[in-house]
Amino acid sequence: MFKNIKNNFTLFSQIINIFVLSILLFNIFSTPVIAGNATVSVIIKNTSGQGLPSVPITCTSTAPKVGTELPPAPDINYLTTNGNGIANWSVDGIEGYTYKCFASSATYTVNNVTYYFSSPSPSEAFSLIPGQTQQVNITGTPYNTGSSNNNSNTSTTSEPEIEYAPVSETEISSTFTKEGSETTSFTDMTLEDSKTVSELTIDDAEFGKIKYLEDKDLSDDKFLSIFEDLDNYFNFMTGKVTVDTQDVSEFNSKALVTFYNINLVGNEIKIALDDEYNEEISSSAEYNKETKELSFEVSSFSEYEVMPNMQISLEKDSITIDTYNYTISGTVEDLDSTIEVELNGEKIEENIEIDKNGNFNIELTLKEGDNTINITTTGISGYSESINKNINYTPPTNYIYWIVGGVALCILFLISVITAVFFIIKKKKKSKTKKKI
């Protein structure tokens, strides 16, 4: 029994020894190696490359342990101290660690003008090497907040009042703020941002949108009222958009136009500019059958609309046929088009059906002689196309009557000849009988 107790005690002692040894080894190998006499040189610049003085800087580790600030002053922000926006200081960082430096948002004054250094990006990660200098760059966006009477460079953490653009106060017309609309929002837009608005979008979620491909300067006061009355400048319909650029030249530039809910075949799309077919725009148009969206680029604005693009099988303007029943076949690109037919000035009361491939047929009953046919198709945008044709119906010559008549005449002639011969023979026989008597 005592032997077992002794063995168990020995085992327990060995476990304790191993545990103590593990702690010693961990402390030995986990003790950080100090990168003594390393120098950090932080350069603070704005987006124009100008050095920014008096900007607070904090540098902390990012790996393997996050959040360890550079010694020896972990609780003190370093400040850039000269006009070039450069801060140099010697540190004893931890070798093998990576660090990033951060600049705080702040105001500063240069040449009597106060700026706000907003949302600076952190520096790239760097490591410290004893005896070497690590240069770090930080860039931020300064906003000019106006003049200052203070001639010296100062720093404060209070954020100045931001100047907002006049258009930020606008209530955009409800036509362009429906659910799902992608119209550009101007809420809280600063005056500086309003000078270069990228991809300005005017979106009527029901019919279509316009996305401008060039930056717009909307800083002028006039845009406050313009965007409140956008209906006066942009008019969307199904497959059609009209833009009035007479008073607002900013709207007359390169853009991507998209129409919603357009039901097309997708074979040969035609776009009209001011009621005239435009081949250049049409050739670049792209149609998505799944979303039923049609998109195309334009270089300026007026009125654009989708054409129904009707084609029919009757190519010649005038033909002559010998049957009174005639079928004209055709196709349209716009599957929601309507087709009307007039024959000799009278409308045919017939519903012309268009199949899923855009095909249709028109059955005609012609009168003898010339027949005028007018076929009009109206697309979903309201654009109409008309085709006029002339069909002359001349019944075929009925030779059977000539044949029957000729045969009848021949028979009558034969009957006449036979009858004449019969009477001549009969007459001769009577004459011989009288002589004998």
Sequence and secondary structure as in RCSB ss.txt:
>XXXX:A:sequence
MFKNIKNNFTLFSQIINIFVLSILLFNIFSTPVIAGNATVSVIIKNTSGQGLPSVPITCTSTAPKVGTELPPAPD
INYLTTNGNGIANWSVDGIEGYTYKCFASSATYTVNNVTYYFSSPSPSEAFSLIPGQTQQVNITGTPYNTGSSNN
NSNTSTTSEPEIEYAPVSETEISSTFTKEGSETTSFTDMTLEDSKTVSELTIDDAEFGKIKYLEDKDLSDDKFLS
IFEDLDNYFNFMTGKVTVDTQDVSEFNSKALVTFYNINLVGNEIKIALDDEYNEEISSSAEYNKETKELSFEVSS
FSEYEVMPNMQISLEKDSITIDTYNYTISGTVEDLDSTIEVELNGEKIEENIEIDKNGNFNIELTLKEGDNTINI
TTTGISGYSESINKNINYTPPTNYIYWIVGGVALCILFLISVITAVFFIIKKKKKSKTKKKI
>XXXX:A:secstr
 HHHHHHHHHHHHHHHHHHHHHHHHHHHHHS  EEEEEEEEEEEEETTS B  S EEEEEEEESSTT B TT TT
  EE  STT EEEEEEEEETT EEEEEE  EEEEETTEEEEEES      EE  TT EEEEEEEEEEEEEEE S 
 S  EES      B GGGG    GGGSSTT      TT BHHHHTSBTT EEEETTTEEEEESS B   STHHHH
HHHTGGGTEEEETTEEEE  SS GGGSS EEEEESS  B  SS  EEETTEE HHHHHH EEETTTTEEEEEESS
 SEEEE    EES  SSEEEES SEEEEEEE SBTT EEEEEETTEE        TTSEEEEEEE  SEEEEEEE
EEE TTS EEEEEEEEEE     HHHHHHHHHHHHHHHHHHHHHHHHHHHHHHHHHHHHHH 
